[in-house]
């Protein structure tokens, strides 16, 4: 059910409207649909996602196609098609591509808000700023995300263990 009490269908290859188009990502449900309970997106993974921590939301990943390796705290998980991983808030994690084939995942974030982070990040990156810029850092701070390099030393060491 949506916030207005009505269900909805999101067809394959489509997503819910976002403020700006977000490359490689189709939101299937956003906070305005779920009364803020969660956001769900289909993500085509085309690059490794650096280690970071969410201080506001829990996240989960379900692999639709391909494989990813996720470092969660000091544990390393390789997820293949059909595998699921829950990632609680406050625990550093990173995602690496682990297959030659196309990789698609479903990413769940609760409470919602991930869609706003991605909109803000996309806007900043589209103006030419890179992921190490002060502008990207401001987006991360606004949404309570933290790169591992800024986490407490014990968190950074834990996520970097092999």
C-alpha positions in Angstrom: 0.0 0.0 0.0 1.1 3.5 -0.6 0.9 6.5 1.7 -2.5 7.2 0.0 -3.7 3.7 0.7 -3.5 2.4 -2.8 -1.2 -0.3 -4.2 0.7 0.2 -7.4 2.6 -1.8 -10.1 6.1 -1.0 -11.2 6.7 -2.9 -14.4 10.0 -4.5 -15.3 12.5 -2.0 -16.6 10.8 0.9 -15.0 11.0 2.8 -11.7 9.1 5.3 -9.6 9.7 9.0 -10.4 12.7 10.6 -8.8 13.7 14.3 -8.8 16.5 13.6 -11.3 17.2 10.5 -13.4 19.7 8.3 -11.4 22.1 6.3 -13.6 21.9 2.5 -13.3 19.1 2.7 -10.7 15.4 2.1 -10.8 13.5 2.8 -7.6 10.6 0.4 -7.2 9.3 2.0 -4.0 10.2 5.3 -2.4 9.4 6.9 1.0 6.3 8.6 -0.3 4.9 5.2 -1.3 5.7 3.5 2.0 5.0 6.2 4.6 8.8 6.4 5.1 9.2 2.8 6.0 11.6 1.9 3.3 13.0 2.5 -0.2 13.6 -0.3 -2.7 15.7 0.0 -5.8 17.0 -2.2 -8.6 20.6 -1.3 -9.2 22.8 -2.3 -12.1 26.3 -2.5 -10.4 28.9 -1.1 -12.8 31.7 -0.2 -10.4 32.9 -1.0 -6.9 31.2 0.9 -4.1 33.8 2.2 -1.6 33.6 1.4 2.1 31.1 3.6 4.0 28.8 3.6 7.0 25.1 4.5 7.1 24.2 6.1 10.5 20.5 6.4 9.8 19.3 3.4 7.9 19.6 -0.4 7.8 20.2 -1.8 4.3 19.8 -5.2 2.6 21.0 -6.6 -0.7 19.4 -9.4 -2.8 21.3 -10.5 -5.9 19.2 -10.8 -9.0 22.1 -11.5 -11.5 25.8 -11.9 -11.3 27.8 -11.8 -8.0 29.1 -9.3 -5.6 31.5 -9.4 -2.7 30.4 -7.4 0.3 32.7 -6.6 3.3 30.5 -6.0 6.3 32.5 -5.0 9.3 35.2 -7.6 9.5 33.3 -10.2 7.6 33.5 -10.9 3.9 30.5 -12.3 2.0 30.3 -13.4 -1.7 26.7 -13.2 -2.8 25.5 -15.0 -6.0 22.1 -15.0 -7.6 19.4 -15.5 -5.1 21.6 -14.6 -2.0 20.5 -12.0 0.5 22.5 -10.0 3.0 21.2 -7.7 5.8 23.5 -4.8 6.7 22.6 -3.0 10.0 23.1 0.8 10.3 26.4 1.8 11.9 28.4 -1.1 10.4 30.9 -0.1 7.7 30.5 -2.0 4.4 31.7 -2.0 0.8 30.5 -3.7 -2.4 32.8 -5.1 -5.1 31.8 -6.6 -8.4 32.6 -10.4 -8.3 31.5 -11.6 -11.8 32.2 -10.9 -15.4 28.5 -11.0 -16.3 26.1 -8.1 -15.7 25.3 -7.6 -12.0 21.8 -6.5 -10.8 20.8 -6.3 -7.2 17.8 -5.2 -5.2 18.8 -2.8 -2.5 16.4 -2.1 0.4 16.9 0.8 2.8 14.9 1.3 6.0 13.7 3.9 6.8 13.4 5.5 3.4 15.7 8.3 2.4 18.2 6.5 0.2 16.4 7.9 -2.8 17.0 11.5 -1.6 20.7 10.7 -1.0 21.0 9.3 -4.6 19.2 12.3 -6.1 21.4 14.8 -4.2 24.6 12.8 -5.1 23.6 12.6 -8.8 23.0 16.3 -9.0 26.4 17.1 -7.5 28.2 14.6 -9.7 26.4 15.8 -12.8 27.9 19.3 -12.2 31.4 17.9 -12.6 32.4 17.3 -8.9 34.1 14.0 -8.2 33.5 11.7 -5.3 36.3 13.2 -3.2 35.0 16.8 -3.5 33.7 18.9 -0.6 30.3 19.0 -2.4 30.0 15.2 -2.3 31.2 15.2 1.3 28.4 17.7 2.2 25.8 15.3 0.6 27.1 12.4 2.6 27.0 14.5 5.8 23.4 15.7 5.1 22.3 12.0 4.8 24.4 10.7 7.6 26.7 8.6 5.5 30.3 8.4 6.3 33.3 7.2 4.2 35.3 4.6 6.1 38.4 6.9 6.0 36.4 9.2 8.4 35.1 6.4 10.6 36.6 5.6 14.0 40.0 3.9 13.5 38.8 0.5 14.8 35.9 0.6 12.3 38.2 1.5 9.4 40.6 -1.3 10.4 37.8 -3.8 10.7 36.5 -3.2 7.3 39.9 -3.2 5.6 40.9 -6.6 7.0 41.4 -9.3 4.4 
